Amino acid sequence: MDTDDSLNTAVVVGDNGGAVLKEVSATLEKAGFVVWTASSGRAALDRCREQHCRVDLAVIDTAAAGIKPLEVAEQLHEMSPRVRMLFLSDSAETVPESPSLGHVRRFLRKPFRRSRFLGRVLEIMEQPKALSA
């Protein structure tokens, strides 16, 4: 996927760090993504429910989830089975694997450069849209 393919690709971003949230959403918007922002993973879930939106990618800060990151992934997967996930973290923590989730998940440790972030997003979006069995 290049940035020309990003048009109409819906991304929800959940992060409680104002500067990171602004930087991530601005980077995605400049690349042509449709971006919804939220202050946490829980708020991102609520936003998706309110908007009745199909989410192609969720970018969630694991520390700002408000609930366990795996729960965020599972609930987003129920709403949008083809959603891809990018978890942001200040530490080396990861989200446990779940065989019931058929989407692509990746991690990016903070701090990061905008170019690295966008590169990771484009890499994730290149992955086949897998559905759970």
C-alpha positions in Angstrom: 0.0 0.0 0.0 1.3 3.4 -0.8 -0.2 6.6 0.5 -2.4 7.0 -2.6 -4.2 3.8 -1.5 -4.9 5.2 1.9 -7.9 7.3 0.9 -11.1 6.1 2.6 -9.0 3.9 4.9 -10.5 4.4 8.4 -8.1 4.6 11.3 -9.0 5.0 15.0 -6.3 6.3 17.3 -6.4 5.8 21.0 -3.7 7.5 23.1 -3.9 9.6 26.3 -0.7 11.6 25.4 -1.9 14.8 23.7 1.3 15.4 21.8 1.5 11.8 20.6 -2.2 11.7 19.6 -1.8 14.9 17.6 1.4 13.8 15.9 0.1 10.4 15.0 -3.3 11.6 13.7 -1.6 14.5 11.8 0.8 12.0 10.2 -2.0 9.7 9.2 -4.2 12.5 7.8 -1.3 13.9 5.7 -1.0 10.4 4.3 -4.6 10.5 3.3 -6.2 8.3 6.0 -9.6 9.1 7.5 -8.7 9.4 11.3 -10.9 9.3 14.4 -9.1 10.1 17.7 -9.9 9.0 21.2 -8.2 9.4 24.6 -8.0 5.7 25.3 -8.6 2.3 23.9 -12.0 2.2 25.6 -12.9 5.6 24.2 -11.8 4.3 20.7 -14.2 1.4 21.1 -17.0 3.8 22.1 -16.2 6.1 19.2 -16.4 3.1 16.7 -19.8 2.0 18.2 -21.2 5.6 18.0 -20.0 6.1 14.4 -21.0 2.6 13.3 -17.8 2.7 11.5 -15.8 0.1 9.7 -12.3 0.4 11.0 -9.4 -0.7 8.9 -6.7 0.0 11.4 -6.6 0.8 15.1 -3.6 2.5 16.7 -3.8 2.0 20.4 -1.4 3.0 23.2 -1.3 0.0 25.6 -0.9 2.3 28.6 -3.9 4.3 27.6 -6.2 1.4 26.8 -8.5 1.9 29.8 -9.1 -1.9 29.6 -6.7 -4.7 28.7 -5.2 -4.3 25.2 -6.3 -7.8 24.3 -9.9 -6.8 25.1 -9.6 -3.8 22.9 -8.4 -6.0 20.1 -11.2 -8.6 20.6 -14.0 -6.0 20.7 -12.7 -4.1 17.7 -12.4 -7.4 15.9 -16.1 -8.1 16.7 -17.1 -4.8 15.1 -14.7 -5.0 12.2 -13.4 -8.5 11.6 -10.7 -7.3 9.1 -9.3 -4.7 11.4 -5.5 -4.4 11.7 -3.9 -3.4 15.0 -0.8 -1.3 15.9 -0.1 -1.1 19.6 2.1 1.7 20.8 4.0 1.2 24.1 6.6 2.9 26.2 7.9 -0.5 27.3 8.7 -3.8 25.7 5.3 -5.2 26.7 3.2 -7.1 24.2 -0.4 -8.2 24.0 -0.9 -11.9 24.4 -1.7 -13.9 21.2 -5.3 -15.0 20.8 -6.1 -17.7 18.3 -9.6 -16.3 17.8 -8.3 -13.0 16.4 -7.6 -13.2 12.7 -6.2 -9.7 12.2 -2.7 -8.4 11.8 -1.2 -7.0 15.0 2.1 -5.2 15.4 3.9 -3.2 18.1 5.9 0.0 18.0 7.8 1.2 20.9 7.7 4.9 21.8 9.4 7.2 21.1 9.5 6.9 17.4 10.0 9.0 14.3 7.0 9.9 12.1 8.7 8.1 9.2 9.1 4.9 11.2 5.5 5.1 12.3 4.1 5.7 8.8 6.3 2.9 7.5 4.9 0.5 10.1 1.4 1.5 9.2 1.9 1.0 5.5 3.6 -2.4 6.2 0.6 -3.5 8.3 -1.9 -2.4 5.6 0.0 -4.4 3.0 -0.7 -7.6 5.0 -3.7 -9.7 3.7 -6.9 -9.1 5.5 -7.3 -12.3 7.4 -10.6 -13.3 9.0 -10.8 -15.6 12.0 -11.7 -19.2 11.3 
